[in-house]
Amino acid sequence: MRLRGGLGFAAALAGAALTAGGVVPLAVSAPAAAPAAQLAAAASQLPDFGNPNGHAAVPAAGGAVSTSHPNHVIGTGTPAGCTSAAVVKAVAEGGVITFNCGPAPVTITLTATAKVRNTSHQIVLDGGGLVTLSGGGARRILYMNTCDPKQRITTSDCFNQRWPQLTVQNITFTGGNSKARQTNGNFGGPSGGGAIFDLGGQLKVVNSRFTGNRCFATGPDLGGAAIRALAQWRNRPVYITSDTFRGGRCSNGGALSSIGVSWVVLNSVMTGNKAIGFGANPARAGTPGGGSGGAIYTDGDKYSVKVEGTVITGNHAREGGGAIFFVSDNNTGTLTIGSSTLHNNPSAGFGTPGFPGIFFHSSGHPKVTSSTIN
């Protein structure tokens, strides 16, 4: 194994190729005038938010935020008022944001990325279980970056600041696409995050779905078809609580990706996601690099990943870590898996013996309790 200095990524090892699991499409909209019976049938076909059989305890820090007193309500009871412009404007203004788009599921296709201004303290985006935000396969959906001067740099240390706090809950993200290998100049570097990119502040995702999101297909220093997280305040973890990730495609991290960030993944489901880059990290000669972490890709020094009450199945990595790729460059990081199932997550390149679907580089081994990994 080779580790690259600075950010540090594991390189290719020998391994056996296996086949990937399938992707289940998600229907996210229904006609506003459909009969109640049809609406009920459509709603019943939607996947659950996360793993209904997961029983991991959720701390207050990982739970949903109250929206009883919203600052912005998008829509006036029909889909007509639920527009891309309304979403972009509300996110820029910050505060608690809810939707009133009528009783049927509705999809809002964004014509511009919704961007958080760093002058906001709290942004809560709550879809009420009915709203889907789509990038239309053309753009990232939601963006927060405390080191982006276009969104106002508000502290002397933009990589370690408490605000903004961004929570998304009860909402679906689909068709997000961060297409560029590098989209953030010198304040985020080669990125990713087809649905959500977050550098700085704090991020939490609760009771939400991510389907069919994309980011750049090759490269060693980007990832996260659904979510890319960097530089969280005081290394507070990103909470992923009762969420579903399906059909994501990215060079690394078909669902989640980070550098130097801790995660707590509770009662969630990740299925049919793929890391599609090739050449590993750093890139082998003659290759563009990437291909690790079919569902989760993490790298850094002293950080932790906790997965509990979660199902990770049918994901695939072209290189290493069909389910989870975990590298702690200084061997201080910890990976903990409890009361979870990791099944059929092939790694076509390399893995850690005894832990199918996982590539782990740190001291010791992953800490696994009451879980099935096969």
N, C-alpha and C positions, 0 to 999 in steps of 0.2 A: 504493500500500500504506500502511496505517496500522499503527502498532505501539502497543500499549497499554503505558503505563508500569508499573513494578513487575515483574510476571511477564512481561508482553509477549507478545502473540500477533499473528500476521499477519491482516490483514482480507481482504475479498473482492477478487479481481481478475477480469477477464474471462477466460472459457475455454470450451471445448467440452464438451458432455455426452456421455458414453459409457455403455455398459452394464456391469454388474458381472459378475464370475465367479460360478460356482455354489458351493454349499457341499456338502461330502461328509460325511454323518453317520458317526459312529464308534460301533461296537458295543464295549462295554467290560465285559460280564459274560457268564458262562456258568453253567449249572446245575452245582451241586457234584457231582451224581451222573452227569453226562454221560459217555458212553464216551470213552476216550482219543482215539479218532479224531476225534470231534466237537470235543473241546477243542483238538486240534491244528489242525483246520480253522478254528475260531473265532480262534485266535491268529494264524493266517496272514492273516486278513482285517484285522487291526489295522494302521494305518499305521505306518511306521517312526518311531522316535524321531529326528526331525530328518532331515537330508539325507544319505542313505547315500553319495551321490556327492560330498559336500563333503570337501575335503582341507585345510582350513585348519588350521594348527598350533594346538594348544590348550595354552596355558601352564598351569603347575601351578595358578595362581590360578583358572583356569576349569574345572578338571577335577573329577571326582567325588571325594567324601570317603570314606575307608575306614569301613566299618561292621562291621568284624570283631569289635568289642567294644561292642555296643550297650548303652545304659543302660536302654532300654525295648524290649520285644518285644510288639507288639500281636497277640493271638490265640494259640491253643494248638494250631494245626494244622487248624482248621476255621473256616469263616466265622462261626460263632456268637459267637466271642469278639472279632470285629473290628467293634466298635460305634462309633457317634458319640461316646459318653461316653469310651471308651478313647482315642480320638484326641485329643479335647479335653484330657483329663487329661495325656496324655503330652506334648503340645505345651506346656502350661502348666508342666510340671516341667522341660522342656528336656533337653539332651543328645542322644545319637544314638538315633534311633527307627527300628526296623524292624518288619516285619509277618510273621506266620506264620499265614496264613489258609487254608492248604491249597494244592494244586497248580493250582487253576483260577483264572482271573481273577475278581476280586470287586469289587463296588461298595459303598462305604460312604457312605450318604447322611447328611450331618451335620444334626442338629437344632439345633445351635448352632455359631457360628463358633469355630474353634480359634484361640486368642490366645496369642501369645508374651509371657511375662513378661520385663521388661527386666532382671531380676536374673540371667537366664541369659547365659552367655558364648557357647555354641554350641548350635544346634538343627539337626539333620540329620534330614530326613524322607525315608526311602528306601522306596519301594513295591516294590522288587524286580522291577519290570516287570509285576506282576500286579494292583496295587491302583489303583483309581480312587476318588478322593474327589469326592463330588457335593454341590453346594449345593442340589440339588433345585429349582433355579430360584427359590429363595426367599431365599438369604442368601449373603454372602461366605464363602469357605471358610477362608482363612488370613489372619491379621492380625498385623502387628508395627508398633509405633509407640513410639519412644523418648520422645516428648513427650506421651504419654497418661498422666495421673496415675493412671488406673485400673489401668495395668500397671506402675506404679512409675517415677517419674523418678529416675534414679540418678546423673546428673552435672549440673554447673552449666550445660552447654551441650548440651541434649538433641538439637539439630539437627546436632551434629558429635561423635559418640562412636563408639568402636571396636566396642563390643558392644551388643547381641547380633549374632552372625554366623549368618545363616539360610541353609541350603542345602536345596533340595528336589531330589530326583533319582529317576529310574526310577519315575515315578509319573504318573498322569493326573488332571487337574482338569476337571470338567465341570459345567455347570449352576450355576456360581457367579453371584451377582447382588448387586451393591452398588446397591440400588435408589434410595437417597436422594441428592438433589443435594448435600447436605452432611451427612456422617456423623461428622465428627471434631472438631466444635466449633472451637476456636481453635488446635488442634494438628494441623493437616493441611489445614484448609480444605476447600473443595469437592473431593471426592476422586474415587473411581473404584476400579478394582481389583476386578473381579467375582470373580476367583479368589484373587488375592493382593494385599494392600495392604502396603507396607513404607515407613515413614518412619524414617530413621535406621539406624545400625548398618551392616551389609553384607548384600547379597543375592546369591545365585548359584542358577541353575536349570540342571540338567544332565539330559539323556536323559529328558525329560518331555513330556507332551502336554497341550494345552489345547483343549477343544472346547466350543462352544456356551455360552460365558460372556457375561455381560451387565453393563452398568452404566447409569447414568441416560442417557436417550435424547437429552437436549438440555442445552445449557449450555456456556459457553466455558472454564470453569476446572476441568474434570474430564475423566477419560479412563482408558483401559486396561481393556478388557473382560476381559483375562486378568490383566495385571500393571500396577499403578501404583506407581512408585518415586519417593521424594523424599528429599533430605538424606542421601546416602550419606557415610560417614566419609571425610574428606579428599578428597572427590570421587573415591574409588576407583570404577571402573566396575562396573555390574551385568553379570555374565557370563550370557549366554544361549547354552548349548552343546548342540548336537544336540537341539534341541527342535522340536516341531510345534505350530502355532497354527492352528486351523480354526474358522470360523463364529462369531467373536466379533462382538458388536454393542455399540457405545457411542457417545456423542455425539462423542468424539474418540478416536483410537487403538483400532482394533478388536482389536489384540493388546496392544501395549505403549504406555505413556504415562508421561511424567515432566516435571518442571520442574527445571532446573539439575542434571541427573544425566547422567553419561556411561554409554554402553552399549558392550559388545563382543558382537556377535551372530555366532556361529560355527556353520557346518554345520547350519543350521536351515531350517525350511520354514514359510512363512506363506501361507495360502490361504483365500479365501472370507470374509475379515474385512471389516467395514464400519464407517465413521464416519458415523453417521446423524443427527447434529445438523444444524442449518441456521442460517445467519446469520453464520458465521465468528466471528472473535475480534479485537477486541471485537464483540459482537453488533450487526448492522445494526438500524436502527430497525424495530420491529415484529416482530423475530424473537427466539427464545430464545438463539441463538448455538450455536457448535460446528459439527461436520461435517468435520473435517480429520484426516488421518492414517489412511487405511484400515487399514493394518497398524501403523505406528509413528508416534507423535506425540511430539515433543520440543520443549522451549522452555527458554530461560534465557539465560545470558551465556556465560562461558568454559566450554564443555563439549565433549565429542566423542562421535560415534557411529561405530563401525566395524562394517561388515557384510562378512563374508567367508565364502566357501563356502556361500552361502545362496540359496535360491529363494524369491522373493516374487512370487506370481502370483494373479490373479483376485480381488484386493482392490478396494475401492471407497470413495471419499470423496465425500460430497455437496457439499463445498466444495473444499478443496485437498489435494494429496498423496495420491493413491490408494494409493500404496505407503508413502511416507515424507514426513512433514511435519517440517521442521527449521528452527527460528528461533533465531538467536543475536542477542539484542537489541543487544549492543555489538560485533557483527561479529568476534568472536574465536573462535567455535566452528568445528569442522571435522567434515565428513561424508566418510567414506572408504568406498568400495565396491570390493571386490576379489574376483575369481573367483566372481562371483555372477550370477544371472539375475533380472531384474525384468521381468515380462511381463504385459501386459493388466491394468494397475492404473489404471483410469480415474479422473480427477478431474472431477467435473461442474461445478466452479466455476472453479478457477484452478490454474496450475502454473508451473514454471520452463522457459522455452523450451530445447529441446535435451535435456531430461531427463524423458522421459515418466513420469508417475506420481510425480514428486518436486516438492515445493515447498521451495525452499532460500532462506533469507535469512541471509547472513553475507558476509564478504569473499570475493571470488573465486567459485569454483564448487566443487561436489562433486568429490572426487578419485576418479576411476574408473579401475581397471586390470583388464584381462582379464575383462571383464564384458559381459553383454548387457542393454541397457535399451531396451525397445520396447513 
